[in-house]
């Protein structure tokens, strides 16, 4: 294993708070929100990650130090990758014991394994943020040993020691919380997004839905984020439908897109459902079927049970199914939006920073 510090600030006098977790923007972006809050308070923060994950790009750009480790995944990977990871895991964990830390903050994911295990071996307090209804592999494995667990769904508390879980939610940009309720109108504004990379399932279903919406006589405006793959073809085909709206590869101002929408069709990752809750938007959720531990399905089920969303399995998402659901729930959009807002947890980054400072202070 190689463990080295990327160029950054000189080592602080006090041990930093170590941030563990990466791979995707969903792991890194909320962690950065907490790190920025701590930096404003004068606390030193250091991240641990790999060269392959989003942390390698995002963390140094925000001015934080990044320790690089060499580790892979264990869940939903080939047997060869599992064996490779198991061989590297003890060495990577030993390497992480060299990093000074007053506390460790884990967002989960395979990157978090070695620094979290190293912290537990040294009795350094570990705080985990688990935004999914069912924790990922790493957080399930260490659930009974962490000092605190910051969760987004009440049912997640059962995976952690009694009294150590707190319902904080996931850090979400303030602009989402500031979106006011949208009164109903005759023209239904539909926002479709499969994330920054897009979704082939949603892209296909939307193309199938265009003539069906027209035949149903439903007045609709569509904004569709396709991702780069297939954008040009979908964009050109949509322009021939005569349906108001736009097809784009990527939406730069997502809070503005949410504000204009009456209904959102999207995947159900932790970031997406947290933004829906903050904005108070009703949704049709199509969980990504290959997400680790099927966590997107559990997230969607939680929102559906709370009256905020409708869940459609990926294999069942067609244009016909989409038009049927949109037509059926149009009169329920206002109560669904109000139900979604009940899942919102403002101030998550501030509360996470408070807890990290508390456990670090007690450790020191």
C-alpha positions as CSV (number, residue, x, y, z in Angstrom):
1,X,0.0,0.0,0.0
2,X,1.1,3.5,-0.7
3,X,0.0,6.3,1.6
4,X,1.1,9.8,0.8
5,X,-0.2,13.3,1.3
6,X,-1.1,15.4,-1.7
7,X,0.4,18.9,-1.7
8,X,-1.4,21.1,0.7
9,X,-1.1,22.9,4.0
10,X,1.6,22.2,6.6
11,X,0.7,19.8,9.4
12,X,-1.4,21.4,12.1
13,X,-0.5,21.5,15.8
14,X,-3.8,19.8,16.7
15,X,-4.6,16.4,15.2
16,X,-7.0,16.9,12.3
17,X,-10.4,15.3,11.9
18,X,-10.0,12.6,9.3
19,X,-12.6,12.2,6.6
20,X,-13.0,8.7,5.2
21,X,-15.2,7.8,2.2
22,X,-15.2,8.4,-1.5
23,X,-15.6,7.0,-4.9
24,X,-18.7,8.9,-6.0
25,X,-19.9,12.4,-5.8
26,X,-22.6,11.2,-3.5
27,X,-20.0,10.3,-0.9
28,X,-17.7,13.2,-1.4
29,X,-19.9,16.3,-1.8
30,X,-21.8,16.0,1.5
31,X,-18.5,15.3,3.3
32,X,-17.1,18.5,1.8
33,X,-20.0,20.5,3.2
34,X,-19.2,19.2,6.7
35,X,-15.4,19.8,6.1
36,X,-16.1,23.4,5.0
37,X,-18.1,24.0,8.1
38,X,-15.3,22.7,10.3
39,X,-12.7,24.8,8.5
40,X,-14.7,27.9,9.1
41,X,-14.5,27.0,12.8
42,X,-10.7,26.7,12.6
43,X,-10.5,22.9,12.7
44,X,-8.0,21.1,10.5
45,X,-9.5,18.5,8.2
46,X,-7.8,15.8,6.1
47,X,-9.4,13.3,3.7
48,X,-8.4,9.7,2.9
49,X,-9.3,8.4,-0.6
50,X,-8.0,6.8,-3.7
51,X,-6.7,8.1,-7.0
52,X,-9.6,6.7,-8.9
53,X,-12.5,8.2,-7.0
54,X,-14.2,11.6,-7.2
55,X,-12.3,12.7,-4.1
56,X,-9.1,12.9,-6.1
57,X,-10.6,15.7,-8.2
58,X,-12.9,17.4,-5.7
59,X,-11.0,17.4,-2.4
60,X,-7.7,19.2,-3.5
61,X,-9.8,21.7,-5.5
62,X,-11.5,22.7,-2.3
63,X,-8.1,23.2,-0.6
64,X,-8.2,20.2,1.7
65,X,-5.3,17.7,2.2
66,X,-5.8,14.2,0.7
67,X,-4.1,11.1,1.8
68,X,-4.0,8.5,-1.0
69,X,-4.4,4.8,-0.2
70,X,-4.7,1.8,-2.5
71,X,-7.8,-0.2,-1.8
72,X,-10.7,-1.7,-3.8
73,X,-14.2,-2.9,-3.1
74,X,-15.7,-6.1,-1.7
75,X,-19.3,-5.8,-2.6
76,X,-20.7,-6.6,-6.1
77,X,-17.2,-7.2,-7.5
78,X,-15.5,-10.2,-9.1
79,X,-13.9,-12.9,-6.9
80,X,-10.5,-11.8,-8.2
81,X,-11.2,-8.2,-7.0
82,X,-12.4,-9.5,-3.6
83,X,-9.3,-11.5,-3.1
84,X,-7.1,-8.6,-4.2
85,X,-8.9,-6.3,-1.7
86,X,-8.7,-8.8,1.2
87,X,-4.9,-9.1,0.7
88,X,-4.5,-5.3,0.6
89,X,-6.9,-4.6,3.5
90,X,-4.6,-5.4,6.5
91,X,-1.7,-3.4,4.9
92,X,-3.9,-0.5,4.0
93,X,-5.3,-0.5,7.6
94,X,-1.9,-0.5,9.1
95,X,-0.8,2.3,6.8
96,X,-3.8,4.4,8.0
97,X,-2.7,4.1,11.7
98,X,0.1,6.5,10.8
99,X,-2.4,9.3,10.1
100,X,-3.0,11.6,13.2
101,X,-6.7,12.0,14.0
102,X,-8.8,13.4,16.8
103,X,-11.8,11.8,15.2
104,X,-12.8,10.0,12.0
105,X,-15.8,10.9,9.9
106,X,-17.0,8.2,7.6
107,X,-19.4,8.5,4.6
108,X,-19.1,4.8,3.9
109,X,-17.9,3.1,0.8
110,X,-15.0,0.8,0.4
111,X,-12.5,3.7,0.8
112,X,-13.7,4.1,4.4
113,X,-12.8,0.6,5.5
114,X,-9.1,0.9,6.2
115,X,-9.2,4.4,8.0
116,X,-12.2,3.4,10.0
117,X,-10.7,0.1,11.1
118,X,-7.4,1.9,12.0
119,X,-9.4,4.3,14.1
120,X,-11.2,1.6,15.9
121,X,-8.0,-0.2,16.7
122,X,-6.5,3.0,18.1
123,X,-9.8,3.8,20.0
124,X,-10.1,7.0,18.0
125,X,-13.9,8.0,17.9
126,X,-15.7,7.3,14.7
127,X,-18.7,9.2,13.5
128,X,-20.5,7.8,10.5
129,X,-23.0,9.5,8.2
130,X,-25.4,7.0,6.7
131,X,-27.8,8.6,4.3
132,X,-29.5,5.5,3.0
133,X,-32.4,3.6,4.6
134,X,-30.2,0.5,4.8
135,X,-26.5,1.1,5.5
136,X,-23.8,0.0,3.1
137,X,-21.4,-2.9,3.8
138,X,-18.8,-0.9,5.7
139,X,-21.2,0.9,8.0
140,X,-23.2,-2.3,8.7
141,X,-19.9,-4.0,9.7
142,X,-18.9,-1.3,12.2
143,X,-22.3,-0.2,13.3
144,X,-22.1,-1.4,16.9
145,X,-18.7,0.2,17.4
146,X,-19.1,3.8,16.3
147,X,-19.3,6.7,18.6
148,X,-22.2,8.4,16.7
149,X,-24.3,7.6,13.6
150,X,-25.9,10.4,11.7
151,X,-28.9,9.0,9.7
152,X,-31.6,10.2,7.3
153,X,-34.3,7.7,8.0
154,X,-35.6,6.7,11.5
155,X,-35.6,2.9,10.6
156,X,-31.8,3.1,10.0
157,X,-31.1,3.5,13.8
158,X,-31.5,-0.3,14.3
159,X,-28.2,-0.9,12.7
160,X,-26.3,1.1,15.3
161,X,-25.8,0.8,19.1
162,X,-28.8,2.1,21.1
163,X,-28.7,5.8,21.7
164,X,-25.9,6.6,19.3
165,X,-28.0,7.3,16.2
166,X,-29.3,10.8,15.5
167,X,-31.6,11.9,12.7
168,X,-29.6,14.7,11.0
169,X,-30.2,14.0,7.3
170,X,-27.7,14.5,4.5
171,X,-26.1,17.9,3.8
172,X,-28.0,19.6,0.9
173,X,-27.4,22.9,-0.7
174,X,-29.4,25.7,1.0
175,X,-31.0,26.7,-2.3
176,X,-33.1,23.5,-2.3
177,X,-34.5,24.4,1.1
178,X,-35.4,27.9,-0.1
179,X,-37.7,26.6,-2.9
180,X,-41.3,27.6,-2.1
181,X,-44.3,25.3,-2.7
182,X,-45.4,25.5,-6.3
183,X,-49.2,26.1,-6.9
184,X,-50.8,23.7,-9.4
185,X,-51.5,24.9,-12.9
186,X,-53.0,23.5,-16.1
187,X,-49.5,23.0,-17.6
188,X,-47.7,20.2,-15.8
189,X,-43.9,20.8,-15.5
190,X,-42.1,17.4,-15.5
191,X,-38.4,17.2,-14.7
192,X,-36.6,14.0,-15.6
193,X,-33.0,13.3,-14.6
194,X,-31.0,10.1,-14.3
195,X,-28.1,11.9,-12.7
196,X,-25.1,13.5,-14.3
197,X,-24.4,10.4,-16.4
198,X,-28.0,9.9,-17.4
199,X,-30.1,6.8,-17.3
200,X,-30.8,4.6,-20.3
201,X,-34.0,3.4,-18.7
202,X,-35.4,6.9,-18.1
203,X,-34.2,8.1,-21.5
204,X,-36.0,5.2,-23.3
205,X,-39.2,5.6,-21.2
206,X,-39.4,9.3,-21.9
207,X,-39.0,8.8,-25.7
208,X,-41.8,6.2,-25.5
209,X,-44.0,8.6,-23.5
210,X,-44.0,11.6,-25.9
211,X,-46.8,10.3,-28.2
212,X,-48.7,8.9,-25.3
213,X,-48.8,12.2,-23.5
214,X,-50.1,13.9,-26.6
215,X,-52.8,11.2,-27.2
216,X,-53.9,11.5,-23.5
217,X,-54.4,15.3,-24.0
218,X,-52.3,16.0,-21.0
219,X,-50.8,19.5,-21.1
220,X,-47.2,19.0,-20.2
221,X,-43.8,20.7,-20.3
222,X,-40.7,18.4,-20.1
223,X,-37.2,19.2,-19.0
224,X,-35.0,16.1,-19.5
225,X,-31.4,15.7,-18.4
226,X,-30.1,12.8,-20.6
227,X,-26.4,12.6,-19.8
228,X,-24.0,12.8,-22.7
229,X,-24.7,9.4,-24.1
230,X,-27.5,9.5,-26.6
231,X,-28.2,13.2,-26.0
232,X,-28.0,14.4,-29.6
233,X,-30.4,11.7,-30.9
234,X,-32.9,12.4,-28.1
235,X,-32.6,16.1,-28.5
236,X,-33.3,16.0,-32.2
237,X,-36.2,13.6,-31.8
238,X,-37.8,15.7,-29.0
239,X,-37.7,18.8,-31.2
240,X,-40.0,17.2,-33.7
241,X,-42.7,16.3,-31.1
242,X,-44.0,19.9,-30.6
243,X,-44.1,19.3,-26.8
244,X,-42.9,22.3,-24.8
245,X,-39.6,21.9,-23.0
246,X,-36.0,21.1,-23.5
247,X,-33.6,18.2,-23.6
248,X,-30.1,18.8,-22.2
249,X,-27.1,16.6,-21.4
250,X,-26.5,18.3,-18.0
251,X,-28.4,20.8,-15.9
252,X,-26.1,23.4,-14.4
253,X,-28.6,24.9,-12.0
254,X,-30.5,22.0,-10.5
255,X,-32.2,24.0,-7.7
256,X,-33.8,26.3,-10.4
257,X,-34.9,23.2,-12.3
258,X,-36.5,21.8,-9.2
259,X,-38.2,25.1,-8.4
260,X,-39.9,25.1,-11.9
261,X,-40.9,21.4,-11.6
262,X,-44.3,20.1,-10.5
263,X,-43.1,16.5,-10.5
264,X,-39.6,14.9,-10.7
265,X,-38.8,11.5,-12.2
266,X,-35.4,10.3,-11.1
267,X,-33.2,7.6,-9.5
268,X,-33.3,7.2,-5.7
269,X,-29.8,7.6,-4.5
270,X,-29.3,9.4,-1.1
271,X,-28.4,12.7,-2.7
272,X,-31.5,12.7,-4.9
273,X,-34.0,11.8,-2.2
274,X,-32.4,14.4,0.1
275,X,-32.8,17.1,-2.5
276,X,-36.4,16.1,-3.2
277,X,-37.1,16.3,0.5
278,X,-35.4,19.7,0.9
279,X,-37.3,21.1,-2.1
280,X,-40.6,19.5,-1.1
281,X,-41.1,17.9,-4.5
282,X,-43.3,14.9,-5.3
283,X,-41.5,12.2,-7.4
284,X,-41.6,9.0,-9.4
285,X,-38.6,7.1,-8.2
286,X,-36.9,4.4,-10.4
287,X,-34.2,2.8,-8.2
288,X,-30.9,1.9,-10.0
289,X,-31.1,-2.0,-9.9
290,X,-27.4,-2.5,-9.4
291,X,-26.8,-0.2,-6.5
292,X,-24.9,-1.7,-3.6
293,X,-27.2,-3.6,-1.3
294,X,-30.1,-2.4,-3.4
295,X,-30.1,0.7,-1.2
296,X,-31.9,2.9,-3.8
297,X,-34.9,0.6,-3.5
298,X,-35.0,1.0,0.3
299,X,-34.7,4.8,-0.1
300,X,-37.6,4.8,-2.6
301,X,-39.7,2.6,-0.4
302,X,-39.3,4.9,2.6
303,X,-40.5,7.9,0.6
304,X,-43.4,6.0,-0.9
305,X,-44.5,4.8,2.5
306,X,-44.4,8.4,3.6
307,X,-46.7,9.4,0.8
308,X,-44.1,11.5,-1.0
309,X,-43.3,9.3,-4.0
310,X,-44.3,6.5,-6.3
311,X,-41.8,3.7,-6.8
312,X,-41.4,2.0,-10.2
313,X,-38.9,-0.9,-10.7
314,X,-36.3,-0.3,-13.4
315,X,-37.5,-3.3,-15.4
316,X,-41.1,-2.0,-15.3
317,X,-40.4,1.6,-16.3
318,X,-41.9,2.2,-19.7
319,X,-43.5,5.1,-21.4
320,X,-46.9,3.7,-20.9
321,X,-46.3,3.2,-17.2
322,X,-45.0,6.7,-16.8
323,X,-48.0,8.3,-18.5
324,X,-50.3,6.2,-16.4
325,X,-48.7,7.2,-13.1
326,X,-48.4,10.9,-14.1
327,X,-52.1,11.0,-15.1
328,X,-53.2,9.2,-11.9
329,X,-51.3,11.3,-9.3
330,X,-51.7,14.7,-10.8
331,X,-54.4,15.7,-8.3
332,X,-52.2,14.4,-5.4
333,X,-49.0,16.5,-6.2
334,X,-49.6,19.1,-3.5
335,X,-50.0,16.6,-0.6
336,X,-47.1,14.5,-2.0
337,X,-44.9,17.6,-2.0
338,X,-45.9,18.4,1.6
339,X,-45.1,14.8,2.6
340,X,-41.7,15.0,0.9
341,X,-40.8,18.1,2.9
342,X,-41.3,16.1,6.1
343,X,-38.2,14.1,5.3
344,X,-36.1,17.3,5.0
345,X,-33.4,17.9,7.6
346,X,-31.9,21.4,7.3
347,X,-28.7,22.1,9.1
348,X,-27.2,18.7,8.6
349,X,-23.6,20.0,8.0
350,X,-23.7,22.2,11.0
351,X,-25.0,19.4,13.3
352,X,-22.4,17.0,11.9
353,X,-19.6,19.5,12.6
354,X,-21.0,20.0,16.2
355,X,-20.8,16.3,16.9
356,X,-17.4,15.8,15.4
357,X,-16.0,18.7,17.5
358,X,-17.7,17.2,20.6
359,X,-16.2,13.7,20.2
360,X,-12.8,15.1,19.2
361,X,-12.7,17.3,22.2
362,X,-13.6,14.4,24.5
363,X,-10.9,12.2,22.9
364,X,-8.2,14.9,23.3
